[in-house]
Amino acid sequence: MKLYSILIVRKDADKAKIIASHFDLSSFGFFQRGSVQEFMNFTATTIAERTNPGQRQSVESENNVAHVYCHPQGVCGMIMSDKDYPSRVAFSLLNKIMDEFLVKFQPEVWKKAQTLEYPELATYVTKYQDPQQADTIMKVQKELDETTAILHKTIDSVLQRGEKLDSLVDRSEALSNQSKMFYKTAKKTNSCCVVM
């Protein structure tokens, strides 16, 4: 699971402009990073232009997915990730980013700005690389899965222990029968002789 970028895109009529972004392209080769970033920027503006206000969608291309949420005020948040990244986590992050963005920047600021400094995007790109740590529901699900695995191991060990106990009981019954036979045989053998 990899989160490549978070972008904030302003929609002007039918044109879109990236006004804030942060990328983590460390998984790409050094000489590929410029082309990859350029492609992601192009993809982001194209998708934002074709997404209606208030709409959420995920657009898949090869092994990557662009999750987009266009706020009714005319600004879109976009996350570029690989296919394995959970869309529920991406959209919850987009909701959070868009809410914070609209509180931090008034419409008269972001509608006129060419670019905006939004350093929180870098923090989110880093924090949400592992969605299980960043998202509380996924964290709880992971803990439940671990607990379930531990319970299965415990039940398996109890069953194995139970099988061993059953085997011991069977052996003790066999031993008990053998000891009774030994006692009877010993009694017969010793009955012929009198010890003085």
Secondary structure, DSSP 4 states (H G I P E B T S, - for coil): --EEEEEEEEEETTEEEEEEEEE--TTS-TTTHHHHHHHHHHHHHHHHHTS-TT-EEEEEETTEEEEEEE-TTSEEEEEEEETTS-HHHHHHHHHHHHHHHHHHS-HHHHTT-S----THHHHHHHHTTSHHHH-HHHHHHHHHHHHHHHHHHHHHHHHHHHHHHHHHHHHHHHHHHHHHHHHHHHHHHHHT----
